[in-house]
Structure formats: C-alpha cells, structure tokens
Amino acid sequence: MARPFLLVDAHNVIFARPDLARLHGRNPGAARGQLTRILERYQDATGIRVVAVFDGGAGAQATSEMSGQAGIQSMYPQAGQTADAVIERLVAKYASIHDLTVATNDNLIRAAAAAAAATTIDADTLFDEIVRADRELGASLERLRKRK
C-alpha cells in the first residue's frame, strides 16, 4: 500500500489564511514557524507524512530540514528557483508511487498535480482537515484518560 504524503505549497497556504498572512507581514519567520507547528500536529494526529515547500531559499543550494524530532520536512528551493517548480517536480516524481495530496490554491500546481494523478485540496480544506484531525485526537486522548 502506498504511503500517504501531504505536500504543502507553504507560502501559498500562509497567504490564504488571514491570521498567518498578517503574521507574515510582521515577521515572515514567525509565520513559517506557526505553519510548521500546525502541520507537525496534523502529522502527529494522522500519521500522514507532511512535506512543506517554502519560497525564498536564501542560499545558492536547495535545503531540506526536519522540524524537531520526527517533525515535518521543510524544503527551500535553491536561488533562482521557485517553490512551485520544486512542487511540480516532486509531484511528477512521487505521485505514481505514493498516495500524494497537494495543498495549494495555485491553479497551475493543481493542474500539474491532477495530471500526475495526485489529489489536490485548497488551503481552506487543508485547515478543515487539520481541525477535524485535532478534534479526533482530542477525543481519543479524552477516552484514554477516562479509562484510567
């Protein structure tokens, strides 16, 4: 069975959420950190592996890092490359071997994902899923507490 992955067009999602967009206007690093923490919790609640691709890699080399212990993978493109190009490349390479969902409001990325047979969701649906997973996790934890 293919492993489920969620590939997030991170800055697109940040700018689709008014709270994160405002935070980004004041402190871009804080907005990236907040989205990362939200996605970590989602990954923990669902077991779906999350990869966030951010624009704005500062270095000449592309970077990829894990957030915390067993956290999400965050990727930054190399100088002169966009997150969109990285996402399109990842979708083309992995959609056929993983259960891949792409979270973005970008119609070109959505079209590329659909062409590669990946599922797409928009930012609002992503956050609906995050809220649902958080509620389910909370309910599971509450049931475990009551058993003690």
Backbone bond lengths (Angstrom), bond angles and torsions (degrees), N, CA, C in turn:
res aa  C-N    CA-C-N  psi(-1)  N-CA   C-N-CA  omega(-1)  CA-C   N-CA-C  phi
1 M - - - 1.453 - - 1.531 109.23 -
2 A 1.313 116.80 137.47 1.459 122.00 -178.31 1.523 110.41 -70.10
3 R 1.322 115.56 140.08 1.463 121.31 179.43 1.531 109.13 -76.30
4 P 1.335 118.00 133.79 1.472 119.58 179.49 1.526 111.75 -77.80
5 F 1.315 114.94 134.56 1.460 123.01 176.49 1.522 109.07 -129.01
6 L 1.314 115.41 145.12 1.459 122.82 171.08 1.514 106.74 -115.38
7 L 1.316 116.85 118.62 1.462 123.98 178.21 1.521 107.06 -104.33
8 V 1.335 117.03 118.37 1.458 122.10 -172.30 1.524 110.49 -109.39
9 D 1.313 115.86 125.10 1.468 123.22 170.76 1.529 105.38 -78.25
10 A 1.331 115.66 85.21 1.459 122.27 -162.05 1.528 114.68 -59.93
11 H 1.321 118.32 -50.01 1.465 117.81 -178.76 1.531 111.08 -69.31
12 N 1.310 117.71 -32.19 1.458 120.23 175.60 1.521 109.98 -61.26
13 V 1.321 116.72 -42.21 1.464 121.33 178.64 1.530 110.35 -68.45
14 I 1.322 117.65 -42.18 1.467 120.58 177.73 1.530 110.00 -55.84
15 F 1.328 117.68 -47.47 1.464 120.29 -176.25 1.525 113.12 -75.99
16 A 1.317 117.47 -12.65 1.468 120.84 175.88 1.527 111.87 -84.11
17 R 1.315 117.00 -13.88 1.466 122.19 -178.86 1.526 108.71 -108.87
18 P 1.334 118.46 114.39 1.470 120.12 -176.10 1.532 114.20 -54.13
19 D 1.333 118.33 -40.20 1.465 120.36 -179.65 1.522 111.56 -64.83
20 L 1.329 117.21 -43.30 1.462 120.57 179.16 1.530 111.38 -72.07
21 A 1.326 116.96 -35.76 1.466 120.15 178.16 1.528 111.10 -64.07
22 R 1.345 116.88 -41.83 1.470 120.19 177.16 1.524 110.62 -63.19
23 L 1.317 115.90 -44.66 1.456 120.18 178.77 1.530 110.23 -61.15
24 H 1.314 116.84 -41.32 1.468 121.11 178.96 1.524 110.96 -61.34
25 G 1.329 116.77 -37.21 1.459 120.23 178.46 1.520 112.37 -62.17
26 R 1.314 116.53 -33.32 1.467 121.70 179.45 1.526 112.40 -88.24
27 N 1.354 115.27 -38.78 1.455 119.77 -172.95 1.531 109.16 -155.74
28 P 1.331 117.87 91.37 1.469 120.22 -177.01 1.530 113.74 -55.70
29 G 1.325 117.28 -39.22 1.469 120.15 179.68 1.516 112.16 -63.53
30 A 1.333 115.95 -38.13 1.468 119.69 178.54 1.526 110.90 -66.34
31 A 1.329 117.26 -37.85 1.468 120.55 178.15 1.529 110.65 -65.82
32 R 1.335 116.29 -42.18 1.469 119.23 176.40 1.534 110.42 -62.33
33 G 1.327 115.98 -42.38 1.460 120.18 179.22 1.521 112.47 -63.59
34 Q 1.322 116.32 -41.45 1.472 120.25 179.64 1.527 110.41 -64.09
35 L 1.338 117.17 -45.62 1.464 119.40 178.11 1.523 110.28 -62.69
36 T 1.304 117.32 -40.49 1.465 120.75 178.89 1.525 110.71 -59.90
37 R 1.327 118.05 -45.19 1.468 121.02 179.26 1.531 111.16 -63.10
38 I 1.318 117.26 -40.30 1.465 121.44 177.93 1.537 109.98 -62.16
39 L 1.325 116.07 -45.24 1.462 120.29 -178.86 1.529 111.95 -70.08
40 E 1.334 117.63 -33.06 1.467 120.26 174.88 1.525 110.66 -60.83
41 R 1.309 115.53 -45.82 1.471 119.67 -179.47 1.534 110.33 -62.93
42 Y 1.332 116.76 -40.85 1.460 120.90 177.33 1.530 110.37 -60.80
43 Q 1.327 116.49 -45.92 1.460 120.14 179.33 1.527 110.60 -60.85
44 D 1.331 116.21 -43.43 1.466 120.29 178.89 1.528 111.58 -62.79
45 A 1.325 117.15 -38.60 1.461 121.55 -176.81 1.515 112.74 -74.62
46 T 1.336 117.23 -31.02 1.463 120.12 -172.11 1.519 115.20 -109.40
47 G 1.328 117.01 -24.00 1.455 119.87 -173.07 1.513 113.32 80.29
48 I 1.311 116.77 1.27 1.467 121.33 176.64 1.521 107.74 -79.25
49 R 1.312 117.13 127.24 1.473 122.46 -179.21 1.529 108.35 -73.01
50 V 1.345 116.80 128.13 1.460 122.05 -176.56 1.522 110.47 -110.55
51 V 1.334 115.17 132.69 1.461 123.23 173.98 1.522 106.62 -125.11
52 A 1.337 116.02 121.62 1.466 121.40 178.84 1.525 108.52 -107.88
53 V 1.324 116.22 128.50 1.462 120.76 178.28 1.527 107.53 -110.44
54 F 1.342 114.92 118.20 1.459 122.63 -178.09 1.521 110.14 -103.76
55 D 1.320 117.00 148.33 1.461 121.83 169.15 1.518 108.48 -78.35
56 G 1.319 115.31 166.01 1.452 119.91 168.17 1.493 116.46 86.18
57 G 1.311 117.87 35.49 1.452 118.81 173.75 1.524 109.44 -61.77
58 A 1.319 116.89 127.91 1.460 120.52 -175.06 1.525 112.71 -79.88
59 G 1.305 117.46 -28.45 1.455 120.31 -174.43 1.512 113.02 -92.19
60 A 1.318 114.86 170.54 1.459 120.40 178.09 1.523 110.93 -73.04
61 Q 1.338 116.92 -24.00 1.456 121.76 -179.40 1.519 110.78 -100.12
62 A 1.304 115.69 144.92 1.462 120.39 173.31 1.521 108.20 -65.04
63 T 1.340 117.26 146.67 1.457 120.40 178.38 1.521 109.90 -127.47
64 S 1.319 113.79 152.89 1.449 121.55 175.68 1.525 106.08 -142.50
65 E 1.325 116.27 133.28 1.462 120.03 -178.72 1.510 109.73 -141.65
66 M 1.323 114.60 154.77 1.450 120.73 174.99 1.521 107.67 -97.78
67 S 1.312 116.69 137.14 1.463 120.54 177.73 1.514 108.31 -88.61
68 G 1.301 117.03 112.38 1.455 120.42 177.88 1.516 112.60 66.04
69 Q 1.303 114.50 -169.53 1.453 121.07 179.96 1.525 108.58 -80.19
70 A 1.327 116.97 120.36 1.468 123.07 -178.19 1.518 111.21 57.91
71 G 1.317 116.51 33.92 1.460 120.87 -179.82 1.513 111.94 -84.04
72 I 1.319 114.14 -169.27 1.451 118.50 178.96 1.520 109.30 -77.87
73 Q 1.318 116.00 161.29 1.454 120.67 175.56 1.518 107.93 -94.06
74 S 1.328 116.44 128.19 1.463 121.93 176.30 1.519 108.24 -112.19
75 M 1.324 115.29 131.64 1.459 120.52 -178.97 1.527 109.42 -120.73
76 Y 1.335 114.60 144.11 1.458 122.42 176.51 1.526 107.09 -129.13
77 P 1.329 117.86 129.66 1.467 119.56 -178.69 1.522 111.58 -70.85
78 Q 1.316 114.90 160.07 1.461 119.39 175.76 1.523 109.61 -70.67
79 A 1.297 115.69 163.18 1.463 121.32 179.64 1.527 109.75 -54.25
80 G 1.319 115.95 135.89 1.457 121.14 179.29 1.514 114.44 85.72
81 Q 1.313 117.41 -0.35 1.460 121.39 179.42 1.524 108.18 -118.83
82 T 1.318 117.12 150.76 1.461 120.91 -179.43 1.528 110.92 -102.67
83 A 1.309 115.11 159.63 1.460 119.97 173.47 1.521 109.96 -61.19
84 D 1.330 116.92 -36.66 1.468 120.31 178.99 1.525 111.37 -56.80
85 A 1.337 116.39 -44.05 1.469 120.13 -179.63 1.527 110.66 -64.52
86 V 1.321 116.76 -40.06 1.468 120.55 178.43 1.527 110.07 -64.22
87 I 1.328 116.51 -45.52 1.465 120.77 -179.85 1.522 110.50 -61.43
88 E 1.321 117.11 -46.19 1.469 120.26 179.53 1.528 111.04 -60.08
89 R 1.325 116.72 -40.39 1.468 120.52 178.73 1.533 110.89 -65.99
90 L 1.331 117.49 -43.46 1.461 121.28 178.83 1.524 111.73 -63.81
91 V 1.317 116.41 -41.01 1.468 120.54 178.73 1.524 110.32 -62.75
92 A 1.329 116.72 -47.26 1.465 120.23 -179.53 1.533 111.36 -61.08
93 K 1.330 116.67 -35.98 1.462 120.77 -176.55 1.532 112.94 -79.84
94 Y 1.334 117.97 -37.44 1.464 120.09 -168.13 1.526 116.28 -111.89
95 A 1.309 119.21 -12.88 1.469 119.90 -176.65 1.523 112.56 -61.43
96 S 1.311 117.20 -30.62 1.469 119.36 -178.02 1.529 112.96 -80.47
97 I 1.338 118.07 -14.28 1.467 119.11 -177.37 1.527 113.76 -116.15
98 H 1.320 117.53 -9.41 1.466 121.54 178.01 1.520 109.48 -129.67
99 D 1.303 115.67 158.00 1.460 122.19 171.91 1.528 105.92 -80.32
100 L 1.321 116.60 90.85 1.455 122.87 -168.59 1.527 111.62 -104.01
101 T 1.339 114.91 127.39 1.461 122.10 172.83 1.521 107.32 -117.54
102 V 1.320 116.24 134.64 1.461 122.05 179.76 1.525 108.18 -112.15
103 A 1.338 116.03 125.65 1.464 121.70 178.97 1.518 109.03 -102.57
104 T 1.334 116.28 113.06 1.458 122.16 -179.69 1.524 109.57 -166.19
105 N 1.311 115.31 156.51 1.465 121.17 170.41 1.525 110.70 -102.93
106 D 1.319 117.30 0.59 1.466 123.02 -177.71 1.530 109.52 -78.23
107 N 1.319 116.42 116.77 1.467 120.64 -175.79 1.528 113.22 -64.99
108 L 1.326 118.26 -32.91 1.467 119.54 178.88 1.531 111.00 -68.51
109 I 1.305 117.14 -40.58 1.462 119.75 177.27 1.525 110.07 -67.96
110 R 1.324 116.47 -39.52 1.467 119.52 177.60 1.531 111.03 -60.88
111 A 1.320 116.59 -40.29 1.468 120.56 178.43 1.527 111.02 -66.57
112 A 1.326 117.30 -42.11 1.467 120.63 178.57 1.529 110.38 -63.68
113 A 1.320 116.19 -40.69 1.463 119.91 179.21 1.526 110.92 -65.49
114 A 1.312 116.21 -44.71 1.465 119.69 178.96 1.531 110.96 -62.02
115 A 1.325 117.29 -39.28 1.470 120.96 178.86 1.523 111.54 -63.65
116 A 1.325 116.55 -29.29 1.470 121.10 179.20 1.531 111.98 -91.97
117 A 1.321 117.00 5.52 1.471 123.56 179.45 1.526 112.78 70.67
118 A 1.325 117.40 28.24 1.460 121.28 172.51 1.521 108.19 -92.71
119 T 1.310 116.28 154.01 1.461 122.24 175.37 1.523 107.97 -82.92
120 T 1.327 116.11 147.21 1.459 119.16 175.64 1.524 109.47 -125.81
121 I 1.331 114.37 147.00 1.461 121.29 172.21 1.521 107.81 -135.65
122 D 1.316 116.21 152.65 1.457 119.09 176.79 1.526 109.42 -88.81
123 A 1.327 115.79 173.84 1.471 120.82 -175.67 1.524 111.89 -61.44
124 D 1.333 117.31 -39.95 1.467 119.36 179.61 1.525 111.41 -63.64
125 T 1.319 117.28 -41.44 1.461 121.08 178.10 1.523 110.50 -65.83
126 L 1.328 116.96 -38.80 1.457 120.19 176.48 1.526 110.07 -57.57
127 F 1.333 117.00 -47.62 1.462 119.00 -178.27 1.523 112.07 -70.59
128 D 1.329 117.78 -30.50 1.464 119.76 172.37 1.530 109.94 -61.60
129 E 1.333 116.75 -42.43 1.463 121.88 178.61 1.528 111.02 -65.81
130 I 1.321 116.98 -38.63 1.461 121.04 178.42 1.524 110.19 -63.42
131 V 1.323 117.27 -44.87 1.468 121.49 178.96 1.532 110.24 -62.97
132 R 1.339 116.73 -44.36 1.464 120.86 179.02 1.524 110.77 -60.67
133 A 1.326 117.45 -46.87 1.464 121.18 -179.20 1.527 110.88 -63.94
134 D 1.321 116.79 -38.54 1.465 120.94 179.05 1.531 110.39 -64.96
135 R 1.332 116.94 -41.12 1.474 120.27 177.39 1.517 111.21 -64.26
136 E 1.330 116.57 -43.81 1.464 120.21 179.46 1.522 111.16 -63.14
137 L 1.329 116.85 -40.45 1.457 120.35 177.22 1.526 110.46 -63.64
138 G 1.314 116.38 -44.73 1.469 120.20 178.24 1.519 111.91 -60.58
139 A 1.321 117.25 -42.27 1.464 120.98 179.34 1.526 110.51 -65.41
140 S 1.320 117.62 -40.38 1.471 120.91 178.00 1.515 111.08 -63.55
141 L 1.330 116.26 -43.36 1.463 119.64 178.72 1.529 111.27 -63.92
142 E 1.321 116.27 -38.88 1.464 120.20 179.29 1.534 110.71 -64.69
143 R 1.336 117.66 -41.21 1.463 121.13 177.14 1.522 110.49 -61.90
144 L 1.330 117.39 -40.71 1.456 120.48 178.37 1.532 111.77 -65.30
145 R 1.312 117.32 -39.64 1.468 121.15 178.08 1.522 111.29 -62.78
146 K 1.324 116.47 -39.44 1.470 120.43 -178.35 1.518 111.94 -69.18
147 R 1.313 118.37 -25.12 1.468 121.41 179.38 1.518 111.99 -71.58
148 K 1.313 117.49 -23.81 1.470 120.53 -175.80 1.486 111.95 -75.33
